[in-house]
Amino acid sequence: MARLTLSEIARLTEGQLLQGSPSALAEHFSFDSRTIGRGDFFFALTGTRDGHEFVAEVASKGAVGACVSREIKVRPKSFGLIKVADTLKALQKLASRILEQRQLKVIGITGSTGKTTTKEFT
């Protein structure tokens, strides 16, 4: 996965770093608070549930930061917060730019059965 600083994430997502160290490093990215671990970066997407409600939880799990669409208060102040207009669009921009920069291969798995099993084998 891509290793990016909060400063790089803010630049690639066209966001503003509200708090946290610009040099803090994130290696894994997720929009599911249940999968967040130490050093990960969280995208607070709004859908059936509002990801902003889980920012404090991911901070307590040791995440390096989160991408949010509104200002929220979260401790510690070393936890990075990047504010963008739309967190889904920010995630899409980041993924697109990482794919462009790294020249990675993208593989699609199609069909009506076996996709999850096939994905788990890779």
C-alpha positions in Angstrom: 0.0 0.0 0.0 1.0 3.6 -0.3 2.9 5.3 2.5 1.8 8.9 2.7 2.3 11.8 5.2 -0.7 13.8 6.3 0.7 16.7 4.3 0.7 14.5 1.1 -2.8 13.2 1.9 -4.1 16.8 2.3 -2.5 17.8 -1.0 -3.8 14.8 -2.9 -7.3 15.2 -1.6 -7.3 19.0 -1.9 -8.0 19.2 1.8 -6.9 21.3 4.7 -4.9 19.8 7.6 -6.7 21.1 10.7 -4.6 19.3 13.3 -1.8 16.7 13.6 1.7 16.6 12.4 2.2 17.1 8.6 4.9 14.5 8.7 2.8 11.8 10.4 2.8 8.7 8.2 -0.1 6.6 7.2 0.2 3.3 5.3 -3.3 1.8 5.3 -6.5 3.5 4.4 -10.1 2.5 5.3 -13.6 3.9 5.6 -14.6 1.0 8.0 -13.8 1.9 11.6 -13.8 -1.8 12.5 -10.7 -2.4 10.4 -8.7 0.5 11.6 -5.5 -0.2 13.5 -2.4 1.7 14.7 -1.0 4.0 12.0 -4.0 3.7 9.7 -6.0 6.6 8.1 -9.8 6.8 8.2 -12.2 8.3 5.7 -15.4 9.4 7.5 -17.9 8.6 4.7 -21.6 9.5 5.2 -24.1 6.8 4.2 -26.4 4.7 6.2 -24.2 5.6 9.2 -22.2 8.8 9.4 -18.5 8.0 9.6 -17.9 11.2 11.6 -19.5 9.5 14.6 -16.6 7.0 14.6 -13.6 9.4 14.4 -13.0 9.4 18.2 -13.1 5.6 18.1 -10.5 5.3 15.4 -8.3 7.9 17.2 -8.4 5.7 20.3 -7.4 2.7 18.2 -4.2 4.5 17.2 -5.1 5.7 13.8 -2.9 8.5 12.5 -5.7 10.6 11.2 -9.1 11.0 9.5 -10.6 12.8 6.5 -13.7 14.7 7.5 -16.2 17.0 5.8 -16.9 19.1 8.9 -14.8 20.3 11.8 -15.0 18.0 14.8 -13.2 18.0 18.1 -11.1 14.9 18.8 -8.2 14.2 21.1 -5.3 13.9 21.1 -4.3 17.0 19.2 -1.6 14.8 17.5 -4.4 13.0 15.7 -4.5 14.3 12.2 -7.7 15.8 10.8 -8.0 16.7 7.1 -11.1 18.7 6.2 -12.5 18.3 2.6 -15.7 19.3 1.0 -16.7 15.7 0.3 -15.0 12.7 1.9 -16.1 10.2 -0.8 -14.7 12.4 -3.6 -11.5 12.8 -1.5 -11.1 9.1 -1.2 -11.7 8.7 -4.9 -9.1 11.4 -5.7 -6.5 9.7 -3.4 -7.1 6.3 -4.9 -6.9 7.6 -8.4 -3.7 9.5 -7.8 -2.0 6.6 -6.0 -2.9 4.3 -9.0 -1.5 6.9 -11.4 1.7 7.4 -9.5 2.5 3.8 -8.8 1.5 2.3 -12.1 -0.3 -0.6 -10.4 -2.2 -3.3 -12.1 -5.9 -3.3 -11.4 -7.6 -6.7 -11.6 -11.4 -7.1 -11.8 -13.1 -10.3 -10.6 -16.5 -10.8 -12.1 -19.2 -13.5 -12.2 -22.2 -14.5 -10.1 -20.4 -16.8 -7.7 -16.9 -17.2 -6.2 -15.7 -13.6 -6.2 -15.1 -13.3 -2.4 -13.3 -16.7 -2.3 -11.2 -15.7 -5.3 -10.4 -12.3 -3.7 -9.3 -14.0 -0.5 -6.9 -16.2 -2.3 -5.0 -13.2 -3.8 
